[in-house]
Amino acid sequence: MNRNTRSGPERGGVWRVSTLLWAARHVAHLEGDFVECACYRGSSARTVADLIDISKRRHYLYDLFDHDPAMPHHQMAEHSSTLYDEVRARFPEPNVIITQGKVPESLVIAAPDRIAFMHLDLNNAEAEIGVLEVLWDRIVPGGILILDDFGWLPYYRQFNAETDWFTARGHVILEMPTGQGLVIKHA
Ligand SMILES: C[S@@+](CC[C@H](N)C(=O)[O-])C[C@H]1O[C@@H](n2cnc3c(N)ncnc32)[C@H](O)[C@@H]1O
C-alpha cells in the first residue's frame, strides 16, 4: 500500500484492498480474467498485481480518467488528460488491458468472455447496474464480485439498485464493515 499510494485517504483504504487481495487469491484456481470498473489511478489494481501472480490471466481495467462535467461521476483530484497514460505506465505487463471511456458502453471495445474476479467502484448506480447487465453472466461459478461503497449511506442508490438486482437473480450480497458488498457467483 505504501508503495502504490500517494495520499492518506488512499492508504486509508487498506482494509478494502485487503478484501480485494483475499478475493483475488480465493479465485486463483479458477479460469477467468480479472476486471476492475473503475481503476482511477490504478492503485488497488497495482497492489493486487504486485501480490498475486497475474501472468496467468488478463486484467481488464476501465475508467474515464478525466472529468466530464456532463457525466454524473464526481471529479477526483487526479483526473486529467494525462491520467490514462500515467496509469498505462504503471502496468507494463502486456496482459493488463486498459480501456478509457464510459462503461458500460466502452465494454464493446474490450471485455473478457470469462471472469473470475470483478471489482465495481464506479460510485454510480446506473453505470454499475449497466456493467452487471453485460458482465455478470460471464463470471464463472465460484467467481467473486466486490461492490465498493455498497454499504455507505451516500451511495444508498447503489445499495438499493444492487440489492434488488441480485435478489431477482437469487444471489445474496454480504455487506461488510468496509462498506464493500461481496457476492459469490453460484450456478
Ligand atoms: C472511486 S474511483 C475508483 C478508485 C479505484 N478503484 C481505486 O481503488 O483506486 C471512481 C472512478 O470511477 C470512474 N467512473 C465513474 N463513472 C464511470 C463510467 N461510467 N465509466 C468509466 N469510469 C467511470 C471515475 O472516473 C473515477 O475515476
The ligand as a MOL file (V3000), in Angstrom:
LIG
                    3D

  0  0  0     0  0            999 V3000
M  V30 BEGIN CTAB
M  V30 COUNTS 27 29 0 0 0
M  V30 BEGIN ATOM
M  V30 1 C -13.5130 5.9030 -6.5760 0
M  V30 2 S -12.7380 5.9940 -8.1380 0 CHG=1
M  V30 3 C -12.0610 4.3800 -8.3660 0
M  V30 4 C -10.9050 4.0880 -7.4110 0
M  V30 5 C -10.1200 2.8290 -7.7240 0
M  V30 6 N -10.9570 1.6530 -7.8090 0
M  V30 7 C -9.0520 2.5890 -6.6730 0
M  V30 8 O -9.2300 1.6710 -5.8720 0
M  V30 9 O -8.0660 3.3130 -6.6520 0 CHG=-1
M  V30 10 C -14.1320 6.0550 -9.1990 0
M  V30 11 C -13.7730 6.1690 -10.6790 0
M  V30 12 O -14.9320 5.8410 -11.4440 0
M  V30 13 C -14.8040 6.4720 -12.6950 0
M  V30 14 N -16.1120 6.4110 -13.3640 0
M  V30 15 C -17.3050 6.8640 -12.9010 0
M  V30 16 N -18.2940 6.5940 -13.7800 0
M  V30 17 C -17.7060 5.9460 -14.8200 0
M  V30 18 C -18.1950 5.3590 -16.0200 0
M  V30 19 N -19.4870 5.3790 -16.3560 0
M  V30 20 N -17.3150 4.7500 -16.8400 0
M  V30 21 C -15.9920 4.6800 -16.5220 0
M  V30 22 N -15.4770 5.1960 -15.3950 0
M  V30 23 C -16.3260 5.8220 -14.5510 0
M  V30 24 C -14.2870 7.8510 -12.3520 0
M  V30 25 O -13.5970 8.4010 -13.4460 0
M  V30 26 C -13.3600 7.5630 -11.1450 0
M  V30 27 O -12.0180 7.5510 -11.5340 0
M  V30 END ATOM
M  V30 BEGIN BOND
M  V30 1 1 1 2
M  V30 2 1 2 3
M  V30 3 1 2 10
M  V30 4 1 3 4
M  V30 5 1 4 5
M  V30 6 1 5 6
M  V30 7 1 5 7
M  V30 8 2 7 8
M  V30 9 1 7 9
M  V30 10 1 10 11
M  V30 11 1 11 12
M  V30 12 1 11 26
M  V30 13 1 12 13
M  V30 14 1 13 14
M  V30 15 1 13 24
M  V30 16 1 14 15
M  V30 17 1 14 23
M  V30 18 2 15 16
M  V30 19 1 16 17
M  V30 20 1 17 18
M  V30 21 2 17 23
M  V30 22 1 18 19
M  V30 23 2 18 20
M  V30 24 1 20 21
M  V30 25 2 21 22
M  V30 26 1 22 23
M  V30 27 1 24 25
M  V30 28 1 24 26
M  V30 29 1 26 27
M  V30 END BOND
M  V30 END CTAB
M  END
